[in-house]
């Protein structure tokens, strides 16, 4: 019984410790609601003030101002909105871009340096942006909306991400003849194709700024889906997971995990971003398929931590995590040593009791047979006397 308790303690200690140091906080667009998912476990609803949401989709977040940007597919008047998460609940919603006919918002990304919000208009095959005035929202839309890229008739832009450190813009283009991943500077200059071989439908895109890696998802017609990644220059491309039975509709990446939402099961999934996980972990089932998913980074990106070749150096947080894991492993080893010591003690104690029982050999009257010693003494005296 004691051994089973020890095993349970070790298992619980390991699971709780690993989960507590890896999961990022998320915001999820769940139908007409925005949901917080805290540390991969606790879910709560973000209460919006005087706003009748219909079908929330794309999300972007600015950790410097604690402002969340989101789009609403079916709102009558608005197209893109913002809400300050630093304010007390209920949170006031501000209209950023008014809705015009024949316009869509496939995905959003925010550049905190120039305070620019970018989005993909799939219907008009364009990438647009607007400068955000945090003090006087909403911005003057007529003067503020700019077209960064106006693509060809065959193009179908989908996912988009921006890099505040390298000043680059990345997006997926899923036109049927040749799907690609493209990039340019944030001002639209120097557009180029980054990845163009062995792509099927790279709809979703995410960026790990500190490691300078792109992540994308492909949902195939036969029910399979892939989660892939490469460096931002297209090198060292690899598939970190192949799955079946899911349609991936949103994607984001955190400190240790890549996260995505599944249309079929209405679930949020996570997988270690280095591909070391054998299978993804479900973080919960929601009322609706999550059309938007974004990591809540609590601090702005520190671009000084990037090395000259674009690779990230180990940050203080990464070093702290390594130390934490080492401490946890040490604690686990000590517990295992304690279990072994307890087993040895139990075996030794059992053998000692058996030996004591054999030596004592009590009589029925519960007394030790010390009277035999007198006979032994008399016999010894007789032998000594008979000896010449």
C-alpha positions in Angstrom: 0.0 0.0 0.0 2.8 2.4 0.9 4.5 1.6 -2.5 1.4 2.6 -4.4 1.1 5.9 -2.5 4.8 6.7 -3.4 4.1 5.9 -7.1 1.0 8.2 -7.1 3.0 11.0 -5.5 5.8 10.8 -8.1 3.3 10.7 -11.0 1.2 13.7 -9.6 4.4 15.7 -8.9 5.7 15.2 -12.4 2.5 15.9 -14.2 1.6 19.1 -12.2 5.1 20.4 -12.5 5.5 19.9 -16.3 2.0 21.4 -17.0 2.6 24.4 -14.8 5.7 25.6 -16.6 4.7 25.2 -20.2 1.2 26.4 -21.0 0.6 29.9 -22.3 -2.6 31.9 -21.6 -4.9 32.0 -24.7 -7.8 34.1 -26.0 -10.3 32.2 -28.1 -13.1 33.4 -30.4 -16.0 31.1 -29.5 -19.0 32.0 -31.6 -20.4 35.2 -30.2 -18.0 35.2 -27.2 -14.4 35.7 -26.4 -12.9 33.1 -24.0 -9.8 33.2 -21.8 -8.0 29.9 -21.4 -5.6 30.3 -18.5 -2.6 28.0 -18.2 -4.3 25.5 -20.4 -7.0 24.6 -17.9 -9.2 27.4 -16.6 -11.7 28.9 -19.0 -13.7 32.1 -18.5 -15.7 34.5 -20.6 -14.6 38.0 -21.5 -17.5 40.3 -20.8 -18.0 43.0 -23.4 -19.8 46.3 -22.7 -22.8 47.2 -25.0 -21.7 45.0 -27.8 -23.9 42.4 -29.6 -21.4 40.0 -31.1 -22.5 37.6 -33.8 -19.6 35.5 -35.2 -16.1 36.5 -33.9 -13.1 35.3 -35.9 -9.6 36.6 -36.4 -7.6 37.9 -33.4 -4.5 39.9 -32.8 -3.0 41.1 -29.4 -0.7 43.9 -28.4 1.0 43.1 -25.0 2.3 46.7 -24.6 -1.1 48.2 -24.4 -3.0 45.1 -23.4 -5.3 45.6 -26.4 -7.1 42.9 -28.3 -8.2 43.3 -31.9 -10.9 41.1 -33.4 -13.1 40.8 -36.4 -16.8 40.0 -36.5 -18.0 38.2 -39.6 -21.7 39.0 -39.3 -21.8 42.4 -37.5 -24.1 44.9 -39.3 -21.9 48.0 -39.0 -18.4 47.1 -37.9 -15.6 45.2 -39.5 -12.7 45.2 -37.0 -12.9 46.1 -33.3 -10.7 46.5 -30.3 -11.0 46.0 -26.6 -8.6 46.9 -23.8 -8.0 43.9 -21.5 -6.4 46.2 -18.9 -9.8 47.8 -18.2 -12.2 46.6 -15.6 -15.1 44.3 -16.7 -17.3 44.9 -18.7 -14.8 45.9 -21.3 -15.6 48.7 -23.7 -15.5 47.7 -27.4 -14.3 50.3 -30.0 -15.0 50.2 -33.7 -11.7 50.3 -35.7 -12.8 49.7 -39.3 -16.4 50.0 -40.5 -17.9 47.4 -42.7 -18.1 47.9 -46.5 -19.7 45.6 -49.0 -17.6 42.7 -50.4 -14.8 42.9 -47.9 -13.6 40.1 -45.6 -11.1 39.7 -42.8 -9.3 36.3 -43.1 -6.6 37.0 -40.5 -5.1 39.9 -38.4 -1.6 40.8 -37.2 -0.4 43.9 -35.2 2.9 45.7 -35.4 3.6 47.5 -32.1 6.5 49.5 -33.5 4.6 51.5 -36.1 1.2 50.8 -34.3 -0.1 49.3 -37.5 -2.9 46.7 -37.8 -2.7 44.5 -40.8 -5.3 42.2 -42.2 -6.0 39.9 -45.2 -9.0 40.8 -47.4 -9.6 37.5 -49.1 -12.5 38.6 -51.3 -10.5 41.5 -52.8 -7.2 39.6 -52.8 -5.4 42.3 -50.8 -3.4 42.9 -47.7 -4.4 46.1 -45.9 -3.4 48.1 -42.9 -4.5 51.0 -40.6 -2.6 53.0 -38.1 -4.0 52.6 -34.5 -4.4 55.7 -32.4 -4.5 54.3 -28.9 -5.6 57.6 -27.4 -8.4 58.4 -29.9 -10.0 55.3 -31.2 -11.5 54.9 -33.6 -9.1 56.1 -36.3 -10.2 58.2 -39.3 -10.8 55.2 -41.5 -11.1 57.1 -44.8 -7.6 58.6 -44.3 -6.1 55.7 -42.5 -6.7 52.4 -44.5 -3.9 51.6 -46.9 -3.4 48.7 -49.3 0.0 47.1 -48.8 -0.4 44.4 -51.5 -3.0 44.1 -54.2 -2.6 40.5 -55.5 -3.5 38.9 -58.9 -6.8 37.3 -59.8 -5.6 33.8 -59.1 -4.2 34.7 -55.7 -6.0 33.7 -52.4 -4.2 35.2 -49.4 -5.1 33.6 -46.1 -2.9 33.6 -43.0 -0.7 36.6 -42.1 1.9 37.4 -39.4 4.3 40.3 -38.8 7.8 40.5 -37.2 8.4 43.6 -35.1 12.1 42.9 -34.9 13.0 42.3 -38.5 10.2 44.5 -39.9 8.9 41.6 -42.1 5.4 40.6 -43.2 4.6 36.9 -44.0 1.5 35.5 -45.5 0.2 32.3 -47.1 -1.2 32.2 -50.7 -3.3 29.2 -51.5 -4.1 29.6 -55.2 -4.6 26.2 -56.7 -1.9 26.1 -59.3 1.0 26.8 -56.9 0.4 27.4 -53.2 3.2 29.4 -51.6 4.4 31.3 -48.5 5.4 34.8 -49.3 7.0 37.8 -47.5 7.9 41.4 -47.8 8.8 44.3 -45.6 6.0 45.8 -43.7 5.8 48.7 -46.1 5.2 46.3 -49.0 8.7 46.5 -50.6 10.8 43.6 -51.7 8.0 41.0 -52.0 9.3 37.5 -52.6 8.3 33.9 -52.5 9.7 32.1 -49.5 8.4 28.6 -49.8 6.9 27.1 -53.0 7.6 23.4 -53.1 5.5 20.5 -51.7 2.8 22.8 -50.4 -0.9 21.7 -50.6 -3.1 24.2 -48.7 -1.1 26.3 -46.2 -4.1 28.3 -44.9 -2.9 29.2 -41.4 0.4 30.8 -40.4 2.1 31.6 -37.1 5.5 33.1 -36.2 7.8 32.5 -33.3 9.7 35.8 -33.2 12.4 34.8 -30.7 13.3 31.6 -32.5 12.7 33.1 -36.0 10.5 30.2 -37.1 7.3 30.0 -39.2 4.6 27.5 -38.4 1.8 26.6 -40.8 -1.0 24.1 -41.0 -2.4 22.2 -44.0 -5.8 20.4 -43.9 -6.0 17.9 -46.7 -9.1 16.6 -48.5 -8.5 13.0 -47.4 -9.0 14.0 -43.8 -5.3 14.3 -42.9 -3.6 17.4 -41.7 0.0 18.5 -41.2 1.7 20.9 -38.7 4.9 22.2 -40.3 7.7 24.7 -39.6 10.8 26.2 -41.0 13.1 29.1 -40.3 11.9 32.5 -41.6 14.3 32.1 -44.6 12.6 28.9 -45.6 15.5 26.6 -44.5 15.3 23.5 -42.3 11.7 22.8 -43.1 10.1 19.9 -41.2 6.8 18.3 -40.4 6.3 18.2 -36.6 3.0 16.4 -36.7 0.7 14.4 -39.0 -2.8 13.8 -37.9 -6.2 12.5 -39.1 -9.8 13.6 -38.6 -9.3 17.3 -37.9 -9.9 20.5 -39.9 -7.5 23.1 -38.5 -9.1 26.6 -38.6 -6.8 28.7 -36.4 -3.1 28.5 -35.3 -0.8 30.2 -32.9 2.6 29.5 -31.2 3.7 30.1 -27.7 6.8 29.6 -25.6 6.8 25.8 -25.7 3.7 24.7 -27.6 2.0 25.3 -30.9 -1.8 25.6 -30.5 -4.6 25.1 -33.0 -8.4 24.7 -33.1 -10.3 21.9 -34.7 -13.5 22.5 -36.6 -14.8 18.9 -36.4 -14.5 18.4 -32.6 -14.6 22.0 -31.5 -11.4 21.5 -29.5 -8.2 23.4 -28.8 -5.1 21.3 -29.1 -1.4 21.8 -28.3 1.8 20.1 -29.3 5.4 20.7 -28.3 6.7 23.1 -31.0 10.0 21.1 -31.4 8.0 18.1 -32.5 9.0 16.0 -29.5 5.4 15.1 -28.6 4.0 11.8 -29.9 0.5 13.1 -29.9 -1.3 16.4 -29.2 -3.0 17.3 -25.9 -6.6 18.5 -25.8 -7.1 21.7 -23.8 -10.9 21.5 -23.9 -14.0 21.5 -25.9 -15.9 24.7 -26.6 -19.5 25.6 -27.7 -18.4 26.5 -31.3 -15.3 25.9 -33.5 -12.7 28.6 -32.5 -12.2 30.7 -35.6 -9.6 32.8 -33.8 -6.8 31.9 -31.4 -4.0 34.0 -30.0 -1.4 33.7 -27.2 -1.5 36.4 -24.5 2.2 37.4 -24.2 2.5 39.4 -20.9 5.6 41.3 -22.0 6.5 42.9 -25.4 9.0 41.1 -27.6 12.6 42.0 -26.6 14.3 42.3 -30.0 17.8 42.7 -28.4 17.7 39.0 -27.6 17.9 38.1 -31.2 21.4 37.2 -32.5 22.8 38.6 -35.7 22.0 35.6 -37.8 18.3 35.7 -36.7 18.5 32.9 -34.2 17.3 33.6 -30.7 19.7 33.4 -27.8 18.5 31.8 -24.6 16.4 34.3 -22.7 16.2 34.5 -18.9 12.8 32.8 -19.1 14.3 29.8 -21.0 17.2 29.5 -18.6 14.8 29.7 -15.7 12.7 26.9 -17.2 15.8 24.7 -17.6 16.7 25.3 -13.9 13.1 24.5 -12.9 13.1 21.3 -14.9 16.4 20.3 -13.3 15.1 21.0 -9.9 12.0 18.9 -10.6 14.0 16.0 -11.9 16.2 16.2 -8.9 13.2 16.1 -6.6 11.8 13.1 -8.6 15.1 11.3 -8.2 15.1 11.9 -4.4 11.5 10.6 -4.1 12.5 7.4 -6.1 15.5 7.0 -3.8 13.2 7.3 -0.8 11.0 4.6 -2.3 13.9 2.3 -2.8 15.2 3.0 0.8 11.7 2.3 2.2 11.5 -1.1 0.3 15.0 -2.1 1.6 14.0 -1.1 5.1 10.8 -3.2 4.9 12.7 -6.2 3.6 15.3 -5.9 6.3 12.7 -5.5 9.0 10.8 -8.5 7.8 14.0 -10.7 7.8 15.0 -9.4 11.2 11.6 -10.3 12.7 11.8 -13.8 11.3 15.2 -14.3 12.7 14.2 -13.0 16.2 11.2 -15.4 16.2 13.5 -18.3 15.4 15.9 -17.5 18.1 13.3 -16.8 20.8 11.3 -20.0 20.3 8.8 -19.3 23.1 7.0 -22.1 25.0 3.3 -22.4 25.3 3.3 -20.6 28.6 4.9 -17.6 26.8 8.3 -18.0 28.7 11.7 -18.4 27.3 13.4 -21.9 27.9 16.3 -20.5 30.0 16.0 -23.5 32.4 17.8 -25.6 29.8 20.9 -23.7 30.6 21.1 -25.3 34.1 21.1 -28.8 32.5 23.9 -27.7 30.1 25.9 -26.3 33.1 25.5 -29.6 35.1 26.5 -31.7 32.1 29.6 -29.6 31.5 30.5 -29.9 35.2 30.2 -33.6 35.1 32.3 -33.9 32.0 35.0 -31.7 33.5 35.0 -33.8 36.7 35.4 -37.0 34.9 38.4 -35.7 33.0 41.7 -36.8 34.5 
